[in-house]
Amino acid sequence: MSDTVDDVDLPYEAGASQQEKVQALEDRLEILERQNEEMRDKLLDANAENNKYQQKLERLTHENKKLKQSPLFVATVQELTDEGVVIKQHGNNQEALTEVTDEMRTDLEPDDRVAVNNSLSVVKALDDETDVRARVMQVDQSPDITYQDIGGVDEQMEEVRETVEMPIENPGMFDEVGINPPSGVLLHGPPGTGKTMLAKAVANQTDATFIKMAGVFIDEIDAIASKRTESKTSGDAEVQRTMMQLLSEMDGFEDRGQISIIAATNRFDMLDRAILRPGRFDRLIEVPKPELEGRKIIFEIHTRDMNVADDVDYAGLAETVENASGADIKATCTEAGMYAIRDDRTEVRMEDFESAWEKIQQSETPADAEVSKTFA
């Protein structure tokens, strides 16, 4: 029960004058009004905090509801028939005849992407622009790498050109001879030897589009085509499913036309033998570390735009960097330039290259050393 006026302590003594009583009451009223204002502010803050938590509760409730729903799977429409729609589910590559509403059927065409539920009924059509398969592709229009930018692999370069350029530029020659062009090229060898540069140079020479990781150039193919094992872990199983899909896609090319498949790997020993059989990669080209003359040419390539002193001996440098890859030599040239900049010079000297090579060797990680042993 609320206090009555008689129960409230008065802020003045009983014998106080009228003026003292009024002043005391005014002081008390001011204090009460200030306290009331503070309480109103706290109430507003509490309401705002309550609204924030209410919104968070609604969001979490909505997310919880979504998580409890059955997931949808992505599939591609293969064919529209009187009985329904033939779809191919992504991932397991299985085909199925499924149901679709008459309204949705009018909007579907072969190759459209759709979402299906556990019973494989089509729930909704998906926008082609959201195709997740496109996200793993890195498309480079007109690569600026040329054959003149690559040194020490003349023999391998010629093999790649025969395999990729000739079917594109002179397909009639293969018809006249009566043979099919090689179905694919696999470049293998140590890291930094120019495998990716070779693929880009071919695309440049043939005015082709260089599509990395999707149908034309597959870099680090050992990541998805390693030897099959008895391991039952989900990661290994996923890699093996991916490899089986890759094999299926390669075998499924009826006529590649102007499409050439080039792949590269640093770990040839880890590849599954199935990926190497004829009809998939007909040409296996080893790209080794460059020999003495190749190393000299690579030094000349990477220093042609540098201000190099007359005392720089490329032949001597080639002998010094005995076990270097093309990438190592490029890094050495860049580091040599940095030595000149640190000394406030615009000319790069022989001693800069020698110091740079020492630094490159010291920066080699244990993992790099282990990979180098693999190719020794």
C-alpha positions in Angstrom: 0.0 0.0 0.0 1.3 3.4 -0.9 2.4 5.9 1.7 -0.1 8.7 2.5 0.9 12.3 2.6 0.9 12.1 6.4 3.5 9.2 6.2 6.1 11.2 4.3 8.8 12.8 6.3 8.9 16.5 6.0 12.2 18.2 5.0 12.0 20.8 7.8 11.8 21.0 11.6 8.4 21.6 13.3 9.4 25.0 14.5 10.6 26.3 11.1 9.3 29.5 9.7 6.9 29.6 6.7 9.7 30.7 4.4 12.0 27.9 5.5 9.2 25.4 5.0 8.6 26.6 1.4 12.3 26.6 0.6 12.8 23.1 2.0 9.8 21.8 0.1 11.1 23.4 -3.2 14.5 21.7 -2.6 12.8 18.4 -2.0 10.7 18.8 -5.2 13.7 19.6 -7.3 15.5 16.5 -6.0 12.4 14.3 -6.7 12.0 15.8 -10.3 15.7 15.0 -11.0 15.4 11.5 -9.7 12.2 11.1 -11.7 14.0 12.2 -14.9 16.8 9.7 -14.2 14.3 6.9 -13.7 12.6 7.9 -17.0 16.0 7.7 -18.8 16.8 4.3 -17.3 13.3 3.1 -18.4 14.0 4.2 -22.0 17.4 2.5 -22.0 15.8 -0.7 -20.6 13.1 -0.6 -23.3 15.7 -0.1 -26.0 17.8 -3.0 -24.6 14.6 -5.1 -24.4 13.8 -4.4 -28.1 17.4 -5.4 -29.0 17.1 -8.7 -27.2 13.7 -9.2 -28.7 15.0 -8.8 -32.2 17.9 -11.2 -31.4 15.5 -13.7 -30.1 13.4 -13.5 -33.2 16.4 -13.9 -35.4 17.7 -16.9 -33.5 14.2 -18.4 -33.5 14.1 -18.0 -37.3 17.6 -19.5 -37.7 16.7 -22.4 -35.4 13.6 -23.1 -37.5 15.7 -23.1 -40.7 18.2 -25.5 -39.2 15.5 -27.9 -38.3 14.2 -27.9 -41.9 15.5 -30.6 -44.3 18.3 -29.3 -46.5 17.9 -28.8 -50.2 20.2 -30.3 -52.8 21.5 -28.7 -56.0 20.7 -30.6 -59.3 20.7 -29.9 -63.0 17.8 -30.4 -65.3 18.8 -33.0 -67.9 15.5 -33.6 -69.8 11.8 -32.7 -69.6 9.5 -35.6 -70.2 5.8 -36.4 -70.0 6.4 -38.3 -66.8 8.3 -35.6 -65.1 11.8 -34.0 -65.1 15.1 -35.9 -65.4 17.6 -34.3 -63.0 21.3 -35.0 -62.2 22.2 -34.3 -58.6 25.5 -32.5 -58.0 28.1 -34.3 -56.0 27.0 -37.9 -56.5 26.2 -37.4 -60.2 23.1 -39.6 -60.0 20.2 -39.1 -62.4 16.6 -39.3 -61.3 13.1 -38.8 -62.7 11.3 -36.5 -60.3 8.2 -34.4 -59.9 7.6 -30.8 -60.7 4.5 -28.5 -60.6 2.9 -27.5 -63.9 3.6 -23.9 -63.2 7.3 -24.5 -62.6 7.6 -26.8 -65.5 6.9 -24.0 -68.0 9.9 -22.1 -66.7 12.4 -25.0 -66.8 14.8 -25.9 -69.6 17.6 -28.4 -69.9 20.8 -27.4 -68.1 18.8 -25.2 -65.6 20.0 -25.5 -62.0 17.3 -26.4 -59.4 17.0 -27.1 -55.7 15.5 -30.5 -54.7 14.4 -31.9 -51.4 15.1 -35.3 -49.8 12.5 -36.9 -52.1 14.2 -35.3 -55.1 11.1 -33.2 -55.9 12.0 -29.8 -57.5 11.4 -27.0 -54.9 12.7 -24.0 -56.9 14.8 -22.9 -59.8 18.2 -21.4 -59.1 19.8 -18.5 -60.8 22.7 -19.6 -63.1 24.8 -16.7 -61.9 25.0 -18.3 -58.4 26.6 -21.5 -59.8 29.2 -22.3 -57.2 31.3 -24.2 -59.7 32.2 -20.9 -61.3 33.8 -19.8 -58.0 36.7 -22.2 -58.4 37.6 -20.8 -61.7 40.1 -18.1 -62.2 39.7 -16.8 -65.8 42.6 -14.9 -67.3 41.8 -13.3 -70.7 44.8 -13.1 -73.0 47.7 -14.0 -70.7 50.8 -11.8 -71.2 53.3 -14.6 -70.9 55.1 -15.5 -74.1 57.6 -18.2 -75.0 60.3 -15.6 -74.8 59.6 -15.3 -71.1 60.5 -19.0 -70.4 64.0 -20.4 -70.5 65.7 -23.7 -70.0 62.8 -25.9 -71.2 63.0 -25.7 -75.0 62.3 -29.4 -75.5 59.3 -29.4 -73.2 58.0 -26.2 -74.8 58.1 -27.8 -78.2 56.2 -30.9 -77.0 53.5 -28.7 -75.4 53.2 -26.7 -78.6 52.8 -29.8 -80.7 50.1 -31.2 -78.4 48.1 -28.0 -77.9 48.8 -25.5 -80.7 48.7 -27.8 -83.7 45.2 -29.3 -83.0 43.8 -25.7 -82.7 45.7 -24.1 -85.5 45.9 -27.0 -88.0 43.3 -29.6 -87.1 43.1 -30.8 -90.7 46.6 -32.3 -90.4 45.5 -34.9 -87.9 42.6 -35.8 -90.2 44.9 -36.3 -93.1 47.2 -38.5 -91.1 44.3 -40.4 -89.6 44.9 -39.9 -85.9 43.2 -38.1 -83.1 45.0 -35.2 -81.4 46.3 -36.0 -77.9 43.5 -35.7 -75.4 45.5 -34.0 -72.7 48.9 -32.9 -71.4 50.2 -33.4 -67.9 53.2 -31.3 -66.9 55.1 -32.7 -64.0 58.3 -31.7 -62.2 59.7 -29.7 -59.2 58.1 -26.5 -58.0 59.1 -23.3 -59.9 60.2 -24.9 -63.1 57.7 -23.0 -65.3 54.8 -25.5 -65.7 52.1 -22.8 -65.2 54.0 -20.3 -67.4 54.1 -22.9 -70.2 50.3 -23.3 -70.1 49.8 -19.5 -70.1 52.3 -19.0 -73.0 50.3 -21.6 -75.1 47.1 -19.7 -74.4 48.8 -16.5 -75.4 50.2 -18.0 -78.6 46.9 -19.5 -79.7 44.8 -16.5 -78.6 42.9 -18.8 -76.3 41.2 -18.1 -73.0 43.2 -19.4 -70.1 40.8 -20.9 -67.5 42.6 -22.1 -64.4 41.2 -25.0 -62.5 38.3 -25.6 -64.9 38.8 -27.6 -68.0 41.7 -26.0 -69.7 44.5 -25.8 -67.1 44.3 -27.8 -63.9 47.1 -26.6 -61.5 48.2 -28.8 -58.6 46.1 -31.7 -59.9 47.5 -34.0 -57.2 45.2 -32.2 -54.8 42.2 -33.9 -56.4 43.7 -36.9 -58.2 45.9 -38.5 -55.5 46.1 -42.3 -55.2 43.1 -44.0 -53.8 43.5 -45.5 -50.3 41.5 -47.6 -47.9 41.0 -44.7 -45.6 37.5 -44.1 -44.5 37.8 -40.5 -43.2 35.4 -38.0 -44.7 38.2 -35.9 -46.1 39.8 -38.8 -48.0 36.4 -40.0 -49.2 35.6 -36.5 -50.6 38.9 -36.3 -52.5 38.2 -39.7 -54.0 34.7 -38.7 -55.0 36.1 -35.5 -56.6 38.6 -37.6 -58.6 36.0 -40.0 -59.8 34.0 -37.0 -61.0 37.0 -35.6 -62.8 37.6 -39.0 -64.5 34.0 -39.1 -65.6 34.1 -35.6 -67.0 37.3 -36.3 -68.9 35.9 -39.5 -70.4 32.7 -37.7 -71.2 34.1 -35.2 -73.7 32.7 -36.4 -77.0 34.4 -33.7 -79.0 36.5 -31.1 -77.3 36.8 -28.9 -80.4 38.8 -25.9 -79.4 39.2 -27.0 -75.8 42.6 -28.4 -74.6 43.2 -29.9 -71.2 46.6 -29.2 -69.5 47.4 -30.1 -66.0 50.4 -29.6 -63.8 51.7 -31.3 -60.6 54.7 -31.1 -58.4 54.0 -34.6 -57.1 53.7 -37.0 -60.0 54.3 -39.9 -57.6 51.1 -39.2 -55.7 48.8 -39.3 -58.8 46.3 -42.2 -59.2 47.2 -44.4 -62.1 43.7 -44.1 -63.5 44.3 -40.4 -64.3 47.3 -41.3 -66.5 45.8 -43.9 -68.7 45.5 -43.2 -72.5 42.5 -41.1 -73.4 42.9 -38.8 -70.4 46.4 -37.5 -70.4 48.1 -38.9 -73.5 51.2 -36.7 -73.1 53.2 -36.8 -69.9 55.9 -34.1 -70.1 58.5 -33.8 -67.4 59.6 -30.2 -66.7 62.9 -30.5 -64.8 65.1 -27.9 -63.2 67.1 -26.1 -65.9 70.6 -27.2 -66.9 73.6 -24.8 -67.0 72.7 -23.2 -70.3 69.0 -22.9 -69.3 69.9 -21.2 -66.0 72.0 -18.7 -68.0 69.1 -17.9 -70.3 66.7 -17.5 -67.4 69.1 -15.0 -65.8 69.2 -13.1 -69.1 65.3 -13.1 -69.3 64.7 -11.8 -65.8 67.4 -9.1 -66.0 66.6 -7.7 -69.5 64.7 -4.8 -67.9 67.2 -4.3 -65.1 70.1 -1.8 -65.0 72.9 -4.4 -64.8 76.6 -3.6 -64.4 79.1 -4.7 -67.0 80.8 -7.0 -64.5 77.8 -9.3 -64.2 78.7 -12.7 -65.6 75.6 -14.7 -66.4 77.5 -17.9 -67.2 79.2 -17.6 -63.8 75.9 -17.0 -62.0 74.5 -20.1 -63.8 77.3 -22.2 -62.4 76.8 -20.7 -58.9 73.1 -21.5 -58.7 73.6 -25.1 -59.5 70.3 -26.5 -58.2 68.1 -23.5 -58.8 64.7 -23.6 -60.4 63.4 -20.9 -62.7 61.5 -19.4 -59.8 64.6 -19.4 -57.7 66.5 -17.5 -60.3 63.7 -14.9 -60.7 63.7 -14.4 -56.9 67.5 -14.0 -57.0 67.3 -11.3 -59.6 64.6 -9.4 -57.7 66.6 -9.7 -54.4 69.8 -8.5 -56.2 67.9 -5.4 -57.2 66.8 -4.8 -53.6 70.5 -4.9 -52.5 71.3 -2.1 -55.0 68.3 -0.1 -53.7 69.5 -0.5 -50.1 72.9 0.9 -51.1 71.2 3.8 -52.9 72.5 2.6 -56.3 70.7 2.3 -59.6 73.0 -0.3 -61.0 73.0 -4.0 -60.0 76.4 -5.6 -59.6 77.7 -9.1 -59.6 78.1 -9.0 -55.8 74.4 -8.2 -55.5 73.4 -11.4 -57.3 75.8 -13.5 -55.2 74.5 -12.1 -52.0 70.9 -12.5 -53.2 71.5 -16.2 -54.0 73.0 -16.8 -50.5 69.9 -15.2 -49.0 67.5 -17.3 -51.2 69.2 -20.5 -50.1 69.0 -19.5 -46.4 65.3 -18.8 -46.7 64.5 -22.3 -48.0 62.1 -24.0 -45.6 62.3 -27.6 -44.4 59.3 -28.4 -46.5 61.0 -26.9 -49.6 64.0 -29.0 -48.9 61.9 -32.1 -48.6 60.2 -31.5 -51.9 63.6 -30.9 -53.5 64.7 -34.3 -52.3 61.7 -35.9 -54.0 63.0 -34.8 -57.4 66.7 -35.4 -56.7 
